[in-house]
């Protein structure tokens, strides 16, 4: 046995190892996608009233709050009740705050969009102390709010037909609140079709009333507060997480100087699945291959001698 016996396996190992490095399939990196964003939210209400009622016999203020057909989402919600009453402020008799032929509210929301709307038709609103005189009468009011993922939210409100406040027909102006005063009864400030939007939210209210009446009968001295008709609002869902691009945004590496120099870019490496270390691995493999070939030549010369 001589030393050449040991050189042969080592030389073969070096050569085959270098070839294996050159021909091995490249590693492929995988990137997981993010989870989808949360759901949006939406809500609507036909009537919202917050009143402060002063009672003569007790000389106290009684706060009264009520809503009609208030709904909220995620999921889907809808209500169609046509009236709402308050108890205990007119000599123990209930007060019918609102009566209408149509009073609907609806709200829906999921991961793509959120939407709400409220509709009111042929409606009368009353407050304590004025059983025979309506605070306001409307033919039709509507409001809608729409919030979609990745889009600008939209809100709109409409007042259609005649509007009567404290027995007086009024002409509403978009330029600002309308104020109606009735001697020995009170005053109402009326705001038409208010809407607002941000980058992710929208809200609309067809009518907003600032109420201040002093009927001085039925044991009621003063009624102050706010009444809102046909209100809708929404907030957009977060939307799905962005998907990774098929081709990464990379910058090409500078080419080596001299003729015949090749230009290698990370984009080209991405096509074959290689990473940024691929050039160094390939260079190392070439060195190993050269060492292996040299070892083979030396071994064969040793045999020949």
C-alpha positions as CSV (number, residue, x, y, z in Angstrom):
1,X,0.0,0.0,0.0
2,X,1.4,3.4,-0.9
3,X,0.3,7.0,-0.4
4,X,-1.4,7.2,-3.8
5,X,-4.0,4.8,-2.5
6,X,-5.2,7.5,-0.1
7,X,-4.9,10.4,-2.6
8,X,-7.4,8.9,-5.0
9,X,-10.5,8.8,-2.7
10,X,-9.6,12.3,-1.4
11,X,-9.3,13.7,-4.9
12,X,-12.5,12.1,-6.1
13,X,-14.3,13.4,-3.0
14,X,-13.1,17.0,-3.6
15,X,-14.1,16.9,-7.3
16,X,-17.5,15.3,-6.8
17,X,-18.2,17.7,-3.8
18,X,-17.5,20.7,-6.0
19,X,-19.8,19.4,-8.7
20,X,-22.5,18.8,-6.2
21,X,-22.3,22.4,-5.0
22,X,-22.7,23.6,-8.6
23,X,-25.6,21.3,-9.5
24,X,-27.6,21.3,-6.3
25,X,-31.1,22.8,-6.6
26,X,-31.3,26.3,-5.2
27,X,-33.2,27.0,-1.9
28,X,-36.6,28.7,-2.3
29,X,-37.7,31.2,0.4
30,X,-41.4,31.3,1.2
31,X,-43.2,34.3,2.7
32,X,-46.5,33.8,4.6
33,X,-49.4,36.2,3.8
34,X,-50.9,38.4,6.5
35,X,-54.3,37.8,7.9
36,X,-57.2,40.0,6.7
37,X,-58.1,43.1,8.5
38,X,-61.0,43.4,11.0
39,X,-64.6,44.1,10.1
40,X,-66.1,47.5,9.8
41,X,-68.8,48.9,11.9
42,X,-72.1,50.7,11.1
43,X,-75.1,52.0,12.9
44,X,-78.4,53.8,12.3
45,X,-81.3,55.2,14.2
46,X,-84.7,56.7,13.1
47,X,-85.0,59.0,16.1
48,X,-82.7,60.0,18.9
49,X,-84.0,62.3,21.6
50,X,-82.2,63.7,24.7
51,X,-84.5,66.0,26.6
52,X,-84.4,67.8,30.0
53,X,-87.9,68.2,31.3
54,X,-88.6,70.6,34.2
55,X,-91.6,69.6,36.4
56,X,-93.5,72.4,38.2
57,X,-94.7,70.5,41.2
58,X,-91.4,69.0,42.2
59,X,-89.2,71.9,40.8
60,X,-86.8,69.3,39.5
61,X,-85.4,68.4,36.1
62,X,-86.1,65.0,34.7
63,X,-83.6,63.9,32.0
64,X,-85.4,61.8,29.3
65,X,-83.6,59.9,26.6
66,X,-85.2,57.7,24.0
67,X,-84.4,56.1,20.6
68,X,-86.4,54.5,17.9
69,X,-85.1,51.7,15.7
70,X,-81.5,51.9,16.8
71,X,-79.4,49.2,15.1
72,X,-75.7,48.4,14.9
73,X,-73.4,46.0,13.0
74,X,-71.2,43.8,12.3
75,X,-73.5,41.3,10.8
76,X,-76.9,42.7,9.7
77,X,-79.5,44.5,11.8
78,X,-82.8,46.0,10.8
79,X,-85.8,47.5,12.7
80,X,-89.2,48.9,11.5
81,X,-91.1,50.0,14.6
82,X,-93.4,53.0,13.9
83,X,-93.8,54.7,17.3
84,X,-92.1,55.4,20.6
85,X,-93.5,56.8,23.9
86,X,-92.2,58.3,27.1
87,X,-93.9,57.8,30.5
88,X,-94.2,59.8,33.7
89,X,-93.9,63.4,32.6
90,X,-97.5,64.5,31.7
91,X,-99.5,63.9,34.8
92,X,-98.5,60.2,34.7
93,X,-99.8,59.8,31.1
94,X,-97.5,58.5,28.3
95,X,-96.3,60.9,25.7
96,X,-96.1,59.7,22.1
97,X,-92.8,61.1,21.0
98,X,-93.0,59.9,17.4
99,X,-95.6,58.4,15.1
100,X,-94.8,57.5,11.4
101,X,-96.1,55.6,8.4
102,X,-92.5,54.4,7.6
103,X,-89.6,54.2,10.1
104,X,-86.8,51.9,9.1
105,X,-83.2,51.5,9.9
106,X,-80.6,49.0,8.6
107,X,-76.9,48.4,9.2
108,X,-74.5,45.9,7.7
109,X,-70.8,45.3,8.1
110,X,-68.2,42.8,7.1
111,X,-64.5,42.7,6.2
112,X,-65.1,44.6,2.9
113,X,-67.6,47.3,3.6
114,X,-69.9,48.8,6.3
115,X,-73.1,50.5,5.4
116,X,-76.1,52.1,7.3
117,X,-79.3,53.9,6.4
118,X,-82.4,55.3,8.1
119,X,-85.7,56.3,6.5
120,X,-88.7,58.1,7.9
121,X,-91.9,59.1,6.2
122,X,-95.1,60.9,7.2
123,X,-93.9,61.4,10.7
124,X,-94.8,63.6,13.7
125,X,-92.6,64.3,16.7
126,X,-94.1,65.5,20.0
127,X,-92.5,66.6,23.3
128,X,-93.9,66.7,26.8
129,X,-96.3,69.6,27.4
130,X,-97.5,69.9,23.8
131,X,-99.9,67.1,23.3
132,X,-101.8,68.8,20.5
133,X,-99.1,70.7,18.8
134,X,-96.3,68.7,17.1
135,X,-92.8,69.8,17.5
136,X,-92.1,68.8,13.8
137,X,-93.8,67.1,10.9
138,X,-92.0,65.7,7.9
139,X,-93.0,64.0,4.7
140,X,-89.8,62.1,4.1
141,X,-86.2,62.2,5.4
142,X,-83.4,59.7,4.7
143,X,-79.7,59.3,5.5
144,X,-77.0,56.9,4.3
145,X,-73.4,56.2,5.1
146,X,-71.1,53.9,3.2
147,X,-67.5,52.9,4.2
148,X,-65.6,50.5,2.0
149,X,-62.1,49.2,2.6
150,X,-59.5,51.2,0.6
151,X,-62.0,53.8,-0.6
152,X,-63.2,57.2,0.6
153,X,-66.3,57.0,2.8
154,X,-69.5,58.6,1.6
155,X,-72.4,60.2,3.5
156,X,-75.6,61.8,2.3
157,X,-78.9,62.9,3.8
158,X,-82.1,64.3,2.2
159,X,-85.2,66.1,3.4
160,X,-88.0,65.7,0.9
161,X,-91.4,67.4,0.9
162,X,-92.9,69.8,3.4
163,X,-91.5,70.4,6.9
164,X,-93.7,72.0,9.6
165,X,-92.3,73.1,13.0
166,X,-94.6,74.2,15.9
167,X,-97.4,74.5,13.4
168,X,-95.5,76.6,10.9
169,X,-94.3,75.5,7.5
170,X,-90.7,76.3,7.1
171,X,-88.2,76.5,4.2
172,X,-84.9,75.0,5.2
173,X,-81.6,76.4,4.2
174,X,-78.4,74.6,3.6
175,X,-76.4,77.7,4.6
176,X,-77.1,77.3,8.3
177,X,-79.6,76.5,11.1
178,X,-83.2,77.8,10.7
179,X,-84.8,79.2,13.8
180,X,-88.5,79.1,14.5
181,X,-90.1,80.9,17.4
182,X,-93.7,80.8,18.6
183,X,-94.9,83.2,21.3
184,X,-95.8,81.5,24.6
185,X,-94.7,78.2,23.2
186,X,-91.0,78.3,22.6
187,X,-88.3,78.1,19.9
188,X,-86.7,75.4,17.8
189,X,-83.4,75.6,15.9
190,X,-83.4,73.4,12.9
191,X,-80.3,72.2,11.1
192,X,-80.7,70.6,7.7
193,X,-78.9,67.5,6.4
194,X,-75.6,67.4,8.3
195,X,-72.9,65.1,6.9
196,X,-69.3,64.6,7.8
197,X,-66.5,62.2,6.6
198,X,-62.9,61.4,7.4
199,X,-60.5,59.0,5.8
200,X,-62.2,56.0,7.4
201,X,-65.6,57.2,8.7
202,X,-68.8,58.8,7.5
203,X,-71.9,60.1,9.3
204,X,-75.2,61.7,8.2
205,X,-78.2,63.1,10.0
206,X,-81.2,64.3,8.0
207,X,-82.5,66.7,10.6
208,X,-81.2,68.0,13.9
209,X,-83.4,70.0,16.2
210,X,-82.4,72.2,19.2
211,X,-85.5,72.4,21.3
212,X,-86.5,75.0,23.9
213,X,-90.2,75.1,24.7
214,X,-92.1,76.4,27.8
215,X,-95.7,75.3,27.5
216,X,-96.6,76.0,31.2
217,X,-99.3,73.4,31.2
218,X,-99.7,69.7,32.0
219,X,-97.3,70.3,34.9
220,X,-94.4,71.0,32.5
221,X,-92.5,74.2,32.9
222,X,-89.6,73.8,30.4
223,X,-88.3,71.3,27.8
224,X,-84.8,71.7,26.5
225,X,-82.7,69.3,24.5
226,X,-82.0,67.8,21.1
227,X,-83.9,65.6,18.7
228,X,-82.2,63.9,15.7
229,X,-84.1,62.3,12.8
230,X,-82.7,59.7,10.4
231,X,-79.1,59.3,11.5
232,X,-76.5,56.9,10.0
233,X,-72.8,56.3,10.5
234,X,-70.1,53.8,9.6
235,X,-66.4,53.0,9.9
236,X,-64.5,51.3,7.2
237,X,-62.9,47.8,7.7
238,X,-59.2,47.6,7.9
239,X,-59.1,45.7,4.6
240,X,-57.0,42.6,3.7
241,X,-53.3,42.6,4.3
242,X,-51.2,43.5,1.3
243,X,-50.0,40.5,-0.8
244,X,-46.3,40.0,-1.4
245,X,-45.2,40.9,-4.9
246,X,-44.1,38.2,-7.3
247,X,-40.8,39.9,-8.1
248,X,-39.1,41.8,-5.3
249,X,-38.0,45.4,-5.7
250,X,-34.3,45.0,-6.0
251,X,-31.3,47.1,-7.2
252,X,-28.8,45.6,-9.8
253,X,-25.3,45.1,-8.6
254,X,-22.5,47.0,-10.4
255,X,-20.8,45.1,-13.2
256,X,-17.1,44.1,-13.0
257,X,-14.7,46.2,-15.1
258,X,-13.2,44.8,-18.3
259,X,-14.6,43.3,-21.4
260,X,-16.9,40.3,-21.2
261,X,-17.9,41.1,-17.6
262,X,-21.4,39.9,-16.8
263,X,-24.0,41.8,-14.9
264,X,-25.7,39.9,-12.1
265,X,-28.9,41.2,-10.4
266,X,-30.9,40.0,-7.5
267,X,-33.9,39.9,-9.8
268,X,-32.2,37.3,-11.9
269,X,-31.3,35.3,-8.8
270,X,-35.0,35.5,-7.7
271,X,-36.0,33.8,-11.0
272,X,-33.9,30.7,-10.1
273,X,-34.7,30.9,-6.4
274,X,-31.1,31.8,-5.4
275,X,-30.2,34.2,-2.6
276,X,-27.6,37.0,-2.3
277,X,-25.0,34.4,-1.2
278,X,-25.2,32.4,-4.4
279,X,-22.2,34.1,-6.2
280,X,-20.0,33.3,-3.2
281,X,-21.1,29.7,-3.0
282,X,-20.6,29.3,-6.8
283,X,-17.1,30.8,-6.5
284,X,-16.2,28.5,-3.6
285,X,-17.4,25.5,-5.6
286,X,-15.2,26.5,-8.6
287,X,-12.2,26.7,-6.3
288,X,-12.9,23.2,-4.9
289,X,-13.4,21.9,-8.4
290,X,-10.0,23.2,-9.4
291,X,-8.3,21.7,-6.3
292,X,-10.0,18.3,-7.1
293,X,-8.9,18.3,-10.7
294,X,-5.3,19.2,-9.7
295,X,-5.3,16.4,-7.2
296,X,-6.5,13.9,-9.9
297,X,-3.7,15.0,-12.2
298,X,-1.1,14.6,-9.5
299,X,-2.4,11.2,-8.6
300,X,-2.4,9.9,-12.2
301,X,1.2,11.2,-12.7
302,X,2.2,9.4,-9.5
303,X,0.7,6.1,-10.8
304,X,2.4,6.5,-14.1
305,X,5.8,6.9,-12.4
